Amino acid sequence: MKTVLFCLILFFNNSTSIENLITSLEIRSGKDISNFFSSDTEIIINEKVSKGNKFQLTKTIDEFYDESNVNKFRVVHKGDSENNLIYMLAEYSSNDDIYKVFLTLLKIENTYTIQKFKIDIKE
């Protein structure tokens, strides 16, 4: 029920806040995460770099979710620096593996866009 409510809020509000991004990452919704993509977004999963339009990037994220069977998302640390750059360190976990997540976002006015979304299996 919580997931449905969040999706409705995102749909009607179309906001791109950090909290909405974190919730999208928790529920593993490539469609909702794509609201934070721009033409400059780069996704790196286990050293494989993906760039392109929102459809291609969403497909990349959805394939990762399908193949890795992650079931939990946890923010380890987030912060900001000069020049409106925000970063987030997090983890995805599955029954077998832990994935390190590193995101950098650019804040322009009240809009956040993902610059880099990096996921690596933790060894």
trRosetta pair geometry for C-beta under 8 A, 3 or more apart (Angstrom, degrees):
i j d omega theta_ij theta_ji phi_ij phi_ji
1 4 5.7 -54 -151 36 35 112
1 5 6.3 35 153 -19 67 106
2 5 5.8 -56 -149 37 30 112
2 6 6.4 31 154 -20 64 107
3 6 5.8 -55 -149 35 30 111
3 7 6.4 29 155 -19 64 106
3 27 5.2 133 -128 -123 105 134
4 7 5.8 -55 -149 35 30 111
4 8 6.5 30 153 -17 64 105
5 8 5.8 -56 -152 36 31 111
5 9 6.5 32 152 -19 65 105
6 9 5.6 -55 -150 35 34 112
6 10 6.3 32 153 -17 67 105
6 23 5.3 -146 -160 163 144 140
6 27 6.9 176 80 -27 144 151
7 10 5.7 -53 -147 37 32 111
7 11 6.2 35 153 -23 65 107
7 27 7.9 -123 -59 118 96 166
7 29 7.4 171 -97 -105 102 164
7 32 7.1 -109 -115 -72 76 132
8 11 5.6 -53 -144 34 31 114
8 12 6.3 12 164 -3 66 110
9 12 6.5 -67 -144 46 25 96
9 13 5.4 1 169 2 66 125
10 13 6.3 -65 -123 52 19 96
10 14 7.0 74 172 -85 55 33
10 15 7.2 -109 -127 43 57 74
10 20 6.0 128 -102 -152 100 118
10 24 7.5 96 -99 -74 154 104
10 32 5.6 -8 168 -130 166 113
10 35 7.4 -151 -174 -17 114 161
11 14 7.3 -1 179 -61 19 73
14 35 7.3 -162 -158 -142 68 135
15 20 5.6 163 94 -33 91 153
16 20 6.5 -118 -138 68 24 135
16 21 7.3 44 -172 -52 65 98
16 35 5.7 -155 -99 137 97 106
16 36 5.9 144 -153 -90 109 77
16 110 7.8 132 63 131 89 72
16 111 5.2 43 65 -144 134 66
16 112 5.1 -161 138 43 103 79
16 113 7.6 5 166 -67 148 56
17 20 4.8 100 57 5 77 101
17 21 7.2 -137 100 -4 44 85
17 110 8.0 -29 -86 173 77 91
17 112 7.1 87 -137 7 18 125
18 21 5.5 -54 -152 35 36 114
18 22 6.4 36 152 -20 68 103
18 78 7.5 123 -171 168 137 157
18 86 7.2 -100 -95 150 124 159
18 105 7.6 179 -100 57 90 165
18 112 6.3 103 -68 -38 67 167
19 22 5.8 -51 -147 35 32 111
19 23 6.4 31 154 -16 64 105
20 23 5.8 -54 -147 39 32 110
20 24 6.2 36 152 -21 65 106
20 32 7.5 -131 165 174 93 112
20 35 7.7 -47 131 82 127 139
21 24 5.6 -56 -149 36 31 113
21 25 6.4 31 153 -18 65 105
21 33 7.1 75 -144 -123 73 68
21 36 5.5 53 -104 -60 112 153
21 105 7.6 -67 -91 -84 176 150
21 112 6.6 -74 -38 95 139 139
21 114 7.9 148 -138 -62 135 104
22 25 5.7 -55 -150 37 32 111
22 26 6.4 36 150 -22 65 105
22 73 7.8 173 -171 124 69 129
22 75 6.3 -32 -131 -51 121 130
23 26 5.4 -51 -147 34 35 115
23 27 6.3 14 161 -3 68 107
23 32 7.8 -66 100 139 86 148
24 27 6.3 -63 -141 47 27 95
24 29 5.0 -92 -154 59 77 101
24 32 3.8 -150 -123 111 116 115
24 33 4.7 164 141 -67 128 67
24 35 7.6 -152 -83 34 163 109
24 36 7.8 176 62 -5 155 122
25 28 7.2 25 -175 -78 32 44
25 33 6.6 86 -72 -93 65 114
25 73 5.1 164 131 -168 92 161
25 90 7.1 37 148 119 151 168
25 101 7.7 118 -162 168 136 165
26 73 4.6 -136 -102 53 55 127
27 32 7.4 37 72 39 116 146
28 65 4.7 126 -177 -127 122 137
28 70 6.7 158 -89 78 135 106
28 73 7.6 174 -58 -39 81 127
29 32 3.9 41 105 21 124 110
29 33 6.2 160 92 -15 65 84
30 33 5.5 -55 -140 40 32 112
30 34 6.2 43 156 -32 65 102
30 58 4.3 113 154 -163 111 78
30 59 7.5 112 168 -56 154 18
30 61 4.2 156 -114 89 103 115
30 62 4.1 -66 -19 -57 157 87
30 65 6.9 -132 -45 3 105 136
31 34 5.8 -50 -155 22 27 116
31 58 6.3 53 -83 -148 45 133
32 35 6.0 -31 -172 3 44 114
33 36 6.1 -60 -177 34 52 108
33 37 7.4 63 131 -36 72 97
33 58 7.3 153 73 -113 95 77
33 61 5.9 -133 76 165 146 171
33 114 7.8 15 175 -22 88 149
34 37 5.0 -34 -155 7 57 122
34 54 4.7 90 -172 -168 116 103
34 57 6.5 140 -114 89 92 104
34 58 4.4 -18 -70 -78 132 110
34 61 7.8 -155 -60 29 85 142
36 41 7.9 112 118 -98 70 140
36 105 7.1 -51 -175 -121 121 114
36 112 6.0 -19 -134 106 104 88
36 113 5.8 162 -178 -132 63 40
36 114 4.6 73 131 -19 105 98
37 41 4.4 -78 -148 -1 77 161
37 54 5.0 147 81 -110 138 82
37 57 5.2 149 -126 83 151 153
37 58 7.6 -106 -15 -52 153 81
37 113 7.0 36 170 -158 8 88
37 114 5.9 -29 -92 47 50 108
38 41 5.3 133 47 -31 60 92
38 113 4.3 28 -28 -172 119 141
38 114 7.4 -180 9 56 83 59
38 115 7.9 -11 41 -91 116 53
39 53 7.6 -18 -112 -107 72 58
40 113 7.6 75 57 134 100 130
40 115 6.3 -22 116 -132 108 70
41 51 7.4 161 90 -131 57 68
41 57 5.9 34 100 -116 126 161
41 113 7.0 -118 -68 167 101 94
41 114 5.0 51 -124 91 113 91
41 115 6.6 -137 -110 -134 55 17
41 116 7.7 174 -156 -77 57 27
41 117 6.9 15 -174 -2 101 107
42 49 6.4 -25 -171 -158 104 96
42 50 7.3 147 -164 75 54 51
42 51 5.5 -25 -109 -85 73 92
42 115 7.1 0 25 154 89 53
42 116 5.2 -14 67 -110 99 70
42 117 7.3 -180 91 28 50 69
43 49 7.5 139 81 -159 50 46
43 50 4.4 -19 67 62 99 105
43 51 7.7 175 25 -72 72 43
43 57 5.7 141 -14 -145 131 91
43 60 5.2 140 87 111 150 144
43 61 6.7 -115 -133 -62 155 84
43 116 8.0 156 -88 -161 30 48
43 117 4.7 -19 -111 70 75 104
43 118 7.8 171 -161 -80 44 40
43 119 7.9 -1 -173 8 86 100
44 47 6.7 1 -179 -117 101 16
44 48 6.8 158 -155 73 57 40
44 49 5.2 -18 -101 -98 85 64
44 50 7.4 -175 -78 19 36 72
44 116 7.0 -4 6 -168 108 94
44 117 7.3 167 26 86 64 53
44 118 4.4 -5 64 -114 106 80
44 119 7.2 176 93 30 59 59
45 48 5.5 -25 67 58 74 95
45 50 7.3 12 9 -2 98 116
45 60 7.0 -177 -5 169 132 103
45 64 5.4 -134 -126 -93 153 128
45 118 7.8 -178 -75 -155 39 44
45 119 4.8 0 -117 63 74 105
45 120 7.9 177 -158 -75 39 45
46 119 7.1 -32 -30 101 64 79
46 120 6.0 121 -92 -124 50 58
46 121 6.0 19 -94 -4 107 94
47 120 7.5 60 -36 -107 70 99
50 56 7.0 -161 176 141 109 100
50 57 6.3 145 126 -110 115 66
50 60 4.4 139 127 -105 174 160
51 56 7.9 26 115 104 30 132
51 57 7.7 -11 -150 -78 24 101
52 55 7.7 -73 128 68 114 69
52 56 3.4 -24 102 72 142 147
52 57 5.9 -176 67 -43 86 79
53 56 5.3 94 53 12 67 101
53 57 7.1 -138 99 -1 32 93
54 57 5.8 -62 -143 43 31 108
54 58 5.9 33 159 -23 68 109
55 58 5.8 -56 -146 36 26 111
55 59 6.4 29 154 -21 62 107
56 59 5.7 -54 -151 34 30 114
56 60 6.6 35 150 -22 63 103
57 60 5.5 -49 -152 30 36 116
57 61 6.6 32 152 -15 66 103
58 61 5.8 -55 -150 38 34 108
58 62 6.1 31 154 -17 67 109
59 62 5.8 -55 -142 40 29 110
59 63 6.3 33 156 -22 64 106
60 63 5.9 -56 -150 33 26 111
60 64 6.7 29 151 -19 61 103
61 64 5.7 -53 -155 32 34 113
61 65 6.6 31 151 -16 66 104
61 117 7.7 -18 -89 123 111 150
62 65 5.6 -53 -149 37 35 111
62 66 6.3 35 153 -19 67 107
63 66 5.6 -54 -144 38 32 111
63 67 6.0 20 161 -11 67 113
64 67 6.1 -66 -142 44 25 102
64 68 5.7 1 171 -3 66 121
64 119 6.5 80 -160 73 152 159
65 68 6.6 -65 -127 45 20 96
65 70 6.4 -81 -130 35 65 101
66 69 8.0 5 171 -61 23 59
68 92 7.2 54 127 122 142 135
68 94 5.8 -149 156 -47 80 142
68 97 7.0 -89 -161 65 96 128
68 99 6.8 5 -168 -42 151 143
69 94 4.8 86 93 -140 81 130
69 95 7.0 -30 117 14 122 94
69 96 8.0 57 73 22 118 101
70 73 7.3 62 149 -64 125 79
70 92 4.1 -22 -144 171 145 117
70 93 6.5 114 -147 71 85 23
70 94 4.9 -88 -98 -66 45 89
70 99 6.7 -61 -93 20 129 129
71 93 6.9 -51 55 93 74 71
71 94 5.9 101 3 -121 87 53
71 95 7.2 46 9 -41 131 73
72 92 7.0 148 81 -158 54 50
72 93 4.7 -11 61 53 106 96
73 90 6.4 11 -175 167 85 129
73 91 7.4 168 -150 87 45 49
73 92 5.6 -19 -98 -101 72 71
73 101 7.9 1 -144 6 93 156
74 90 6.2 168 88 -162 45 82
74 91 5.1 -8 58 57 95 92
74 93 7.5 16 6 -5 110 108
75 78 6.0 -27 -175 -30 125 110
75 88 6.3 -61 -137 -167 102 108
75 89 7.6 102 -167 81 62 51
75 90 4.8 -46 -107 -101 47 101
76 89 4.5 -57 67 109 111 96
76 90 5.7 -178 4 -101 83 33
76 91 6.2 74 -43 -14 112 94
77 88 7.4 176 93 -152 51 46
77 89 4.6 19 51 46 89 110
78 86 7.0 16 -178 176 99 97
78 87 6.8 -174 -146 95 60 51
78 88 4.3 -7 -104 -107 98 79
78 89 7.2 -161 -71 25 53 62
79 86 7.3 -172 100 -152 34 65
79 87 6.0 -7 61 58 75 88
80 84 7.8 -36 -166 -152 116 28
80 85 6.7 149 -159 88 70 50
80 86 4.6 -33 -101 -102 87 73
80 87 7.4 161 -96 16 36 68
80 107 7.8 -18 -130 4 128 134
81 85 5.0 -18 58 72 96 102
81 86 7.8 -179 18 -86 68 31
81 87 7.3 30 -7 -4 105 108
82 85 7.2 18 79 27 40 99
84 106 6.0 58 116 -165 101 66
84 107 4.3 -129 -175 62 100 83
84 108 6.6 88 147 -72 157 51
85 104 6.2 -15 -169 -169 99 103
85 105 7.4 146 -159 77 50 47
85 106 6.2 -27 -102 -101 62 64
85 107 7.8 -155 -73 13 16 84
85 115 7.8 -33 -133 7 93 148
86 104 7.1 149 80 -160 48 52
86 105 4.5 -20 65 63 101 99
86 106 7.6 -175 21 -80 82 16
86 107 6.0 66 -16 -28 116 110
86 112 7.0 -40 40 -134 138 117
87 102 7.3 -16 -168 -169 100 81
87 103 6.7 159 -156 87 52 58
87 104 5.1 -21 -100 -102 80 71
87 105 7.5 -177 -79 19 32 73
88 101 7.5 -17 113 117 94 100
88 102 7.4 161 84 -154 57 38
88 103 4.4 -1 53 55 101 105
88 105 7.4 33 -5 -6 106 109
89 100 7.6 -29 -163 -169 86 90
89 101 7.1 139 -165 83 39 66
89 102 6.0 -7 -106 -104 66 71
90 100 7.9 136 81 -167 45 47
90 101 4.1 -25 71 68 90 118
90 102 7.9 -179 28 -72 70 31
90 103 7.3 14 11 1 113 107
91 98 5.7 -17 -167 -172 118 99
91 99 6.6 144 -160 74 62 53
91 100 6.2 -34 -103 -106 75 44
91 101 6.3 -170 -83 12 21 95
91 122 7.5 -6 -131 -33 108 139
92 98 7.4 157 83 -161 50 49
92 99 4.2 -6 58 57 98 112
92 101 6.0 84 -16 -41 90 121
92 119 7.1 1 17 -140 128 117
93 97 7.3 -167 -148 98 55 48
93 98 5.0 -17 -105 -108 85 73
93 99 7.3 -165 -77 20 37 73
94 97 5.2 23 45 48 106 77
94 98 7.9 -154 25 -73 65 35
94 99 7.8 52 -8 -13 94 103
97 121 5.6 -46 -174 -144 132 103
97 122 7.2 151 -180 43 80 80
98 121 7.6 110 78 -162 47 59
98 122 4.2 -25 90 37 96 130
99 119 5.3 8 170 -171 123 96
99 120 6.7 159 -160 78 73 31
99 121 5.6 -47 -103 -100 75 47
99 122 6.4 -159 -100 -13 17 86
100 118 8.0 -12 110 116 87 92
100 119 7.2 160 81 -152 51 45
100 120 5.0 -12 56 61 100 88
100 121 7.8 61 14 144 79 3
100 122 5.2 108 -32 -72 93 94
101 117 7.7 -21 -163 -169 92 72
101 118 7.1 150 -157 84 44 58
101 119 5.4 -8 -103 -101 73 76
102 116 7.2 -13 113 116 92 107
102 117 8.0 161 85 -155 54 29
102 118 4.4 -8 59 61 97 109
103 114 6.1 -66 -159 -133 104 100
103 116 6.9 173 -148 90 39 64
103 117 5.5 7 -109 -109 85 66
103 118 7.5 -166 -72 26 42 69
104 114 7.5 106 77 -161 49 59
104 115 4.6 -45 98 60 98 110
104 116 4.6 34 34 41 103 95
105 112 4.8 7 173 -173 133 103
105 113 6.4 154 -157 75 78 33
105 114 5.6 -46 -99 -98 80 46
105 115 6.4 172 -109 2 21 86
106 112 7.2 153 75 -153 41 54
106 113 5.3 -18 57 60 92 89
106 115 5.4 84 -23 -49 100 114
107 110 7.9 -15 -169 -131 95 18
107 111 7.2 153 -153 79 54 43
107 112 5.4 -23 -96 -97 73 74
108 111 5.5 -22 69 65 79 95
108 113 7.4 2 14 5 105 108
114 117 5.2 12 175 -50 136 106
